[in-house]
Amino acid sequence: MTWVPLNNKTHFSLQRGFSKPDELAAKCKEYGYPACAITDINTISGAVNFYKECKKNDIKPIMGCTVEFENHKSKTYIAKNKEGWYALIDIVSKRNTYSDDVIKKLLKVSLNENLICIDDLKQKPAYYVTPKDAELHRILLCSGMKTSMKKAKDKIVSDSFKHLKPFFKSDGHYLPSPSDVE
C-alpha cells in the first residue's frame, strides 16, 4: 500500500500554513504519491485551487479540514464522499456562528459515514512543503503574533501562543518524502 499525505495546511490557513497548493501538488507528483489531502484550519477556501493543481499533476485530491476548538484543541476531518464534502462546507460555514458544542454535534452526525477523523499522532501535519521553508514559516507565525523572531521565543513560553512552540523548536513540519515515511 502506498502512503498518502493526509494532513497538509496551506496558506489558506491564514498566518498558520505556508504551503501553496501548486507547490504541494507538484511535490506530491515528484514523490510519486497517488493522492494528497488539504486540511486547512477552519477553512475550505483553498479547495478549488488545490483540486485544480492536483488534477494538473495527476494527483487525486482529497478534501478535508482541521476544525479548531477552544484552547487551540483541534481535530482533522477528511471527506469520504460527496456527502462528507457537503458536511465540511456546512460545518465551516457555521464555525464562527455556533458554539463548539453545536459544531461537535454536527461533526458527530457525519463521522464514520461521511467523514474520517485522522489523528495528528498518526500523521503529523505538514505546514510547508520542504525543510528549507521552516524559517519562512516561523516568520509567518511571528507576523500572526505581531512580534519579532527574537520576542517570539519568549512569547510562546509565557502566554497563549505556547501552542506554537513546536514550530520554533523543530524544522520537521514539512511534507515528508517517501524515505522520511519509511
Protein Blocks (a to p, Z undefined) as FASTA:
>chain_A
ZZddfbdcdfklghkbmcdfklmmmmmmmnopabdcdddehiaklmmmmmmmmmmnopac
ddddddddehhiacddddfblklmmmmmmmmmmmmmmcfklmmmmmmmmgojlpccddfk
loccdfbfbfklmmmmmmmmmmmnopafklmmmmmmmmmmlmmmmmmmpcklcccdfklm
ZZ
